[in-house]
Amino acid sequence: MKSALTVLKEQFQYFHLVRRLSVYELKSNSSANYLGMAWEVIQPGIQIAIYWFVFGFGIRGRDDVAGVDFFQWMLAGIVVWFLISQGILKGTKSIYSKIKVLSKMNFPMSVIPNYIIFAQFYSHLLLLVLVLILMQFIGFPLSIYILQLPIYTFGVLAILFSVTLITSTLATIAQDVQMFIQSIMRMLLYLSPILWPLKTLPDWLHPIMQINPFYYIIEGYRQSILGQGWYFVENWEYSLYFWSLLLVLFIIGSRLHLKFRRHFVDFI
C-alpha cells in the first residue's frame, strides 16, 4: 500500500507535467502528417466502417441488438475501445521507448505511462464528442443517463494506468512482453462486447466473460450513450468487482514499478 500511495502522490505532484508532456506527445505524433489531428478521427472512422460492414451486414445480416440497430449499438461501445487499445499498447512500451530521452529530466518515471495515456485521452474526447453529436441525428439524443459517463471515463483512465504500470515495467525488463500484449489486445477485441452481444453465448459463459474489466467500461459507455439505464447501480456487484480489481492492479503495478525503476536504464 505504501508503494501505491507513493505513485499516487507522484501523479498529483507532477500532474502539470503530465498535461504538458501529453500535449507535446499528441502534437509530435501528428506533426509529420499533412492532415495532422484529423487522423485521430479518420483512422477510427475507417475501422468502424469495416466492422460495421463485416459484422453488421455480413455476419449478422443487419439484425438489431435488443431493439437497437447494430451500427448505433456497436458505435456506443467501440468509441472507448480505441482509447483502451492504444492506451495499453503505447503505455506498455512507453518507459522503454522514452527512458533514454527522459532519464536525465527530474521527475519520477511513473509519470511516463500516465502522460502517454493522457495523449490518447485527448483523441478519445474528440471522437466521443463527434459520436455524441452523430447520435443526436440517428435516434439517440442525450438523456439523463449521460451523467454517469464520467464514472466510466475515470475508470478507464485508472485501469489503463494501473495495467500499464505493470506491463511497462515488464516490457522494459523483457521486450517480448510487448509482443505478448499486442496478441492479447487482438484477442480482447473479440472477447469484449464490442462486435457481438453477450446474449449470443450460453449463460454459464457470462460470468467468465465479465472477468474482463473492460467489459464493465464498454457496457457502461454503451448504456450512458444509448440511455439504457444506470449501469453502475443496476449492476452494483459488477461495479464492486471492477473497482476492487482496479485497486489490486494499482497496488501490484505500483510495487512492481518502484521495485525495478532504479534499474530500468540497465535493462536497455
C-alpha positions as CSV (number, residue, x, y, z in Angstrom):
1,M,0.0,0.0,0.0
2,K,2.9,2.3,0.7
3,S,4.1,1.9,-2.9
4,A,0.6,2.8,-4.2
5,L,0.5,5.9,-2.1
6,T,3.9,7.0,-3.4
7,V,2.9,6.6,-7.0
8,L,-0.4,8.3,-6.4
9,K,1.4,11.2,-4.8
10,E,3.7,11.5,-7.7
11,Q,0.8,11.8,-10.2
12,F,-0.7,14.6,-8.2
13,Q,2.6,16.4,-7.7
14,Y,3.6,16.2,-11.3
15,F,0.2,16.5,-13.0
16,H,1.1,19.8,-14.6
17,L,4.0,17.9,-16.3
18,V,1.7,15.1,-17.3
19,R,-0.6,17.6,-19.0
20,R,2.3,19.4,-20.8
21,L,4.0,16.2,-22.0
22,S,0.8,14.7,-23.2
23,V,0.0,17.7,-25.3
24,Y,3.5,17.6,-26.7
25,E,3.2,13.9,-27.4
26,L,-0.1,14.4,-29.3
27,K,1.4,17.2,-31.4
28,S,4.6,15.3,-32.2
29,N,2.6,12.2,-33.3
30,S,0.6,14.2,-35.9
31,S,3.2,16.8,-36.9
32,A,4.6,14.6,-39.8
33,N,1.2,14.1,-41.4
34,Y,-0.5,16.6,-43.8
35,L,-3.9,16.0,-42.2
36,G,-2.4,16.2,-38.6
37,M,-5.0,15.7,-35.9
38,A,-7.6,14.7,-38.4
39,W,-6.2,11.2,-38.5
40,E,-7.3,10.8,-34.9
41,V,-10.8,10.7,-36.3
42,I,-10.2,9.3,-39.8
43,Q,-8.4,6.1,-38.7
44,P,-11.1,5.1,-36.1
45,G,-13.7,6.0,-38.7
46,I,-12.3,3.6,-41.2
47,Q,-12.1,0.8,-38.7
48,I,-15.7,1.4,-37.6
49,A,-16.9,1.3,-41.2
50,I,-15.1,-2.0,-41.8
51,Y,-16.5,-3.6,-38.6
52,W,-20.0,-2.3,-39.4
53,F,-19.9,-3.8,-42.9
54,V,-18.3,-7.2,-41.9
55,F,-20.3,-7.8,-38.7
56,G,-23.4,-5.7,-39.3
57,F,-24.1,-6.6,-42.9
58,G,-22.1,-9.8,-43.4
59,I,-22.2,-11.9,-40.3
60,R,-25.4,-10.6,-38.6
61,G,-27.4,-9.8,-41.7
62,R,-28.5,-6.4,-40.4
63,D,-30.1,-7.9,-37.3
64,D,-30.5,-5.4,-34.4
65,V,-29.3,-5.9,-30.9
66,A,-32.1,-5.8,-28.3
67,G,-34.1,-3.4,-30.4
68,V,-31.1,-1.2,-31.3
69,D,-29.7,-1.0,-34.8
70,F,-26.3,-2.7,-34.9
71,F,-24.5,0.4,-36.0
72,Q,-25.6,2.5,-33.0
73,W,-25.1,-0.4,-30.6
74,M,-21.5,-1.0,-31.9
75,L,-20.6,2.7,-32.1
76,A,-21.6,3.3,-28.5
77,G,-19.2,0.6,-27.3
78,I,-16.3,0.8,-29.7
79,V,-15.8,4.5,-29.1
80,V,-13.9,3.7,-25.9
81,W,-12.1,0.7,-27.3
82,F,-9.7,2.9,-29.3
83,L,-8.6,4.5,-26.0
84,I,-8.2,1.1,-24.3
85,S,-6.3,-0.4,-27.2
86,Q,-3.9,2.4,-27.9
87,G,-3.5,3.3,-24.2
88,I,-2.3,-0.2,-23.3
89,L,-0.2,-0.7,-26.5
90,K,1.6,2.6,-26.2
91,G,1.6,2.7,-22.5
92,T,3.3,-0.8,-22.4
93,K,6.3,0.4,-24.5
94,S,6.3,3.9,-23.0
95,I,9.1,3.6,-20.5
96,Y,11.3,1.5,-22.8
97,S,10.9,4.0,-25.7
98,K,11.2,7.2,-23.7
99,I,13.6,6.5,-20.9
100,K,16.8,7.4,-22.9
101,V,15.4,10.9,-23.5
102,L,13.6,11.4,-20.2
103,S,16.0,9.8,-17.8
104,K,18.0,13.0,-17.5
105,M,14.9,15.0,-16.5
106,N,14.0,15.5,-12.9
107,F,10.7,13.7,-12.5
108,P,9.5,10.2,-11.4
109,M,9.3,7.6,-14.2
110,S,5.7,6.6,-13.1
111,V,4.7,9.8,-14.9
112,I,5.7,8.3,-18.3
113,P,2.9,5.8,-18.9
114,N,0.5,8.3,-17.4
115,Y,1.2,11.1,-19.9
116,I,1.2,8.6,-22.8
117,I,-2.3,7.6,-21.8
118,F,-3.4,11.2,-21.5
119,A,-2.2,11.9,-25.0
120,Q,-4.6,9.2,-26.2
121,F,-7.3,10.5,-23.9
122,Y,-7.4,13.8,-25.8
123,S,-8.1,12.0,-29.1
124,H,-10.8,10.0,-27.3
125,L,-12.6,13.1,-26.1
126,L,-12.6,14.4,-29.7
127,L,-14.0,11.1,-31.0
128,L,-16.5,10.9,-28.2
129,V,-17.9,14.4,-28.9
130,L,-18.3,13.5,-32.5
131,V,-20.1,10.3,-31.7
132,L,-22.5,12.1,-29.3
133,I,-23.3,14.6,-31.9
134,L,-23.9,11.9,-34.5
135,M,-26.2,10.0,-32.1
136,Q,-28.5,13.1,-31.9
137,F,-29.3,12.6,-35.6
138,I,-29.7,8.8,-35.7
139,G,-32.3,8.3,-32.9
140,F,-30.4,8.5,-29.6
141,P,-30.4,12.1,-28.2
142,L,-28.7,12.8,-24.9
143,S,-30.6,11.5,-21.9
144,I,-30.1,11.9,-18.1
145,Y,-28.1,8.6,-18.2
146,I,-25.2,10.5,-19.8
147,L,-24.4,11.9,-16.4
148,Q,-22.8,8.6,-15.4
149,L,-20.4,8.7,-18.3
150,P,-17.6,10.5,-16.2
151,I,-17.6,7.5,-13.9
152,Y,-16.6,5.1,-16.7
153,T,-14.2,7.7,-18.2
154,F,-12.3,8.0,-14.9
155,G,-12.5,4.2,-14.6
156,V,-10.9,3.6,-18.0
157,L,-8.1,6.0,-17.3
158,A,-7.4,4.5,-13.9
159,I,-7.4,0.9,-15.1
160,L,-5.2,1.8,-18.1
161,F,-2.7,3.4,-15.8
162,S,-2.8,0.5,-13.3
163,V,-2.3,-2.1,-16.1
164,T,0.4,-0.1,-17.9
165,L,2.4,0.3,-14.6
166,I,2.7,-3.5,-14.7
167,T,3.2,-4.0,-18.4
168,S,5.6,-1.1,-19.0
169,T,7.8,-2.4,-16.2
170,L,7.8,-5.9,-17.5
171,A,8.3,-4.7,-21.1
172,T,11.4,-2.8,-20.1
173,I,12.8,-5.9,-18.5
174,A,11.9,-8.2,-21.4
175,Q,10.8,-6.8,-24.7
176,D,8.9,-10.0,-25.5
177,V,6.2,-8.6,-23.3
178,Q,5.3,-6.0,-25.9
179,M,4.6,-8.7,-28.5
180,F,2.6,-10.7,-25.9
181,I,0.4,-7.6,-25.1
182,Q,-0.2,-7.0,-28.8
183,S,-1.6,-10.5,-29.2
184,I,-3.7,-10.1,-26.1
185,M,-5.2,-6.9,-27.3
186,R,-6.2,-8.5,-30.6
187,M,-8.0,-11.2,-28.7
188,L,-9.7,-8.8,-26.3
189,L,-11.3,-7.0,-29.2
190,Y,-13.4,-10.2,-29.8
191,L,-13.6,-11.2,-26.2
192,S,-15.2,-7.9,-25.3
193,P,-18.9,-6.9,-26.0
194,I,-18.0,-4.6,-28.9
195,L,-18.9,-6.5,-32.1
196,W,-21.4,-9.0,-30.7
197,P,-23.8,-9.1,-27.7
198,L,-23.1,-11.4,-24.7
199,K,-26.6,-12.9,-25.0
200,T,-25.4,-15.0,-28.0
201,L,-23.3,-17.1,-25.6
202,P,-24.6,-19.7,-23.1
203,D,-25.5,-18.3,-19.7
204,W,-22.7,-20.2,-17.9
205,L,-20.1,-18.3,-20.0
206,H,-21.4,-14.8,-19.0
207,P,-19.5,-14.6,-15.6
208,I,-16.3,-15.8,-17.3
209,M,-16.5,-13.1,-20.0
210,Q,-17.2,-10.5,-17.4
211,I,-13.9,-11.2,-15.7
212,N,-12.5,-8.9,-18.3
213,P,-12.6,-5.4,-16.6
214,F,-13.0,-3.6,-19.9
215,Y,-16.4,-5.3,-20.3
216,Y,-17.6,-3.1,-17.5
217,I,-16.3,0.0,-19.1
218,I,-17.7,-0.8,-22.6
219,E,-21.1,-1.6,-21.3
220,G,-21.1,1.5,-19.1
221,Y,-20.3,3.7,-22.1
222,R,-23.0,1.9,-24.1
223,Q,-25.8,2.4,-21.6
224,S,-24.7,6.0,-21.0
225,I,-24.7,7.0,-24.7
226,L,-27.8,4.9,-25.7
227,G,-29.7,6.0,-22.5
228,Q,-30.5,2.5,-21.4
229,G,-30.1,2.7,-17.6
230,W,-27.8,3.4,-14.6
231,Y,-25.4,0.6,-15.3
232,F,-23.2,1.1,-12.2
233,V,-26.3,0.9,-9.9
234,E,-28.2,-1.9,-11.6
235,N,-25.0,-4.0,-11.7
236,W,-23.6,-3.0,-8.3
237,E,-21.9,-6.3,-7.8
238,Y,-20.0,-5.9,-11.0
239,S,-19.2,-2.3,-10.1
240,L,-17.7,-3.6,-6.8
241,Y,-15.7,-6.2,-8.7
242,F,-14.3,-3.7,-11.1
243,W,-13.2,-1.1,-8.5
244,S,-11.8,-3.8,-6.3
245,L,-9.8,-5.3,-9.2
246,L,-8.6,-1.8,-10.1
247,L,-7.3,-1.2,-6.6
248,V,-5.5,-4.6,-6.6
249,L,-3.9,-3.9,-10.0
250,F,-2.8,-0.4,-9.0
251,I,-1.1,-1.8,-5.8
252,I,0.6,-4.5,-7.8
253,G,1.7,-2.1,-10.5
254,S,3.0,0.5,-8.1
255,R,5.0,-2.1,-6.1
256,L,6.5,-3.6,-9.3
257,H,7.3,-0.2,-10.8
258,L,9.0,1.1,-7.7
259,K,11.0,-2.1,-7.2
260,F,12.5,-2.0,-10.7
261,R,12.6,1.6,-11.8
262,R,16.1,2.2,-10.4
263,H,17.4,-0.4,-12.8
264,F,15.4,0.5,-15.9
265,V,18.4,2.1,-17.6
266,D,20.4,-1.2,-17.0
267,F,17.9,-3.2,-19.0
268,I,18.2,-1.0,-22.1
